[in-house]
Amino acid sequence: MTGDGTTRYGYLGPEGTFTQMALLAWSASHEGEAVPFGSVDSALDALRRSEIDAAMVPIENSVEGGVSATLDALASGDPLVVIGEVNVPITFVLAARQGVTLADVRAVGTHSHAWAQVRGWMDANLGRAAYIPTLSTAAAAAGLAEEGTEQGYDAAVCAPVAAANHGLEVLAEDIGDTAGAVTRFVLVARPGSLPERTGADKTTVMLFQRHNRAGGLLELLEQFAVRGINMTRLESRPTKSSLGSYCFSIDFEGHVLDERVGEALMGLKRVCAEVRFLGSYPREDGAQVEVAPLTSDADFAGARDWLHSLRRP
Ligand SMILES: O=C(O)C(=O)Cc1ccccc1
């Protein structure tokens, strides 16, 4: 927090990114100051150095899956935890300086995730255009608007608001290949506060296997299955230590304070080389966790009490 107690929220900027939209949605119910960063890594580094209190970062999109930069930044370095999530519907436009037409476009600048989601449209409409990666979609729009600088591209794929912010002309609207695309963003903080259990929660973990052997992944997944825990995302990421060495990034339903989740985490701790707890937080959609028969808090507590009674007759 700043000296006057204001919460400082970092985000992938500049203004007009989809990440800023996620932060604006969060800020509707949480006051604070928004601080733009050039990349997910720089926002998370600033968070680790306590220069900000939390950071909004993209973690998963409905078209491409997990956002590797975020998953990898959370998997290593000083621990961080997710404290909330925001889903943002994504709409892309193709924007250019006034007077530029579609026929003039030779190269297109945008964020890699945006490019991955408009490739079909590009093939069909601008087959020969080169792709120039930028740090964010809004950075691509801002670059076009800068007078006197040559960015190496003559159109940007960005949000409608970024095109409007920079007085750009929209050459084509709604160019995403998949209707209804959604990106999920998470608000990340330093460990220390645990969001309350709501009954509609998710937990995120990163699991590092002890041995790469037959049934190793099954052994991890069993910890969830036998406790009636539903996973909502499962991704493997290279550990970067050697070829073929992977860790698993998993979201599942429930809160660390739920008995079945606590027992599953203990099981994972026992069988994994490392379990990185990346937070329990309320689901944005408020969908209540469906508790399978015989996996309620009371069921687990009853079994534990029974064991205690055997040990201390
Ligand atoms: O570049 C942006 O605007 C971002 O916030 C990253 C991103 C890019 C494409 C889809 C979702 C998020």
Ligand as a Chemical Component Dictionary entry (heavy atoms), coordinates in Angstrom:
data_LIG
# 
_chem_comp.id                   LIG 
_chem_comp.type                 NON-POLYMER 
_chem_comp.pdbx_formal_charge   0 
_chem_comp.three_letter_code    LIG 
# 
loop_
_chem_comp_atom.comp_id 
_chem_comp_atom.atom_id 
_chem_comp_atom.alt_atom_id 
_chem_comp_atom.type_symbol 
_chem_comp_atom.charge 
_chem_comp_atom.model_Cartn_x 
_chem_comp_atom.model_Cartn_y 
_chem_comp_atom.model_Cartn_z 
_chem_comp_atom.pdbx_ordinal 
LIG O1 O1 O 0 -2.377 -7.314  -24.848 1  
LIG C1 C1 C 0 -3.399 -7.214  -24.120 2  
LIG O2 O2 O 0 -4.312 -6.409  -24.315 3  
LIG C2 C2 C 0 -3.531 -8.118  -22.983 4  
LIG O3 O3 O 0 -4.113 -7.770  -22.010 5  
LIG C3 C3 C 0 -3.022 -9.522  -23.172 6  
LIG C4 C4 C 0 -4.041 -10.254 -23.941 7  
LIG C5 C5 C 0 -3.944 -10.336 -25.330 8  
LIG C6 C6 C 0 -4.941 -11.013 -26.037 9  
LIG C7 C7 C 0 -6.008 -11.577 -25.379 10 
LIG C8 C8 C 0 -6.110 -11.466 -24.013 11 
LIG C9 C9 C 0 -5.117 -10.808 -23.280 12 
# 
loop_
_chem_comp_bond.comp_id 
_chem_comp_bond.atom_id_1 
_chem_comp_bond.atom_id_2 
_chem_comp_bond.value_order 
_chem_comp_bond.pdbx_ordinal 
LIG O1 C1 DOUB 1  
LIG C1 O2 SING 2  
LIG C1 C2 SING 3  
LIG C2 O3 DOUB 4  
LIG C2 C3 SING 5  
LIG C3 C4 SING 6  
LIG C4 C5 SING 7  
LIG C4 C9 DOUB 8  
LIG C5 C6 DOUB 9  
LIG C6 C7 SING 10 
LIG C7 C8 DOUB 11 
LIG C8 C9 SING 12 
# 
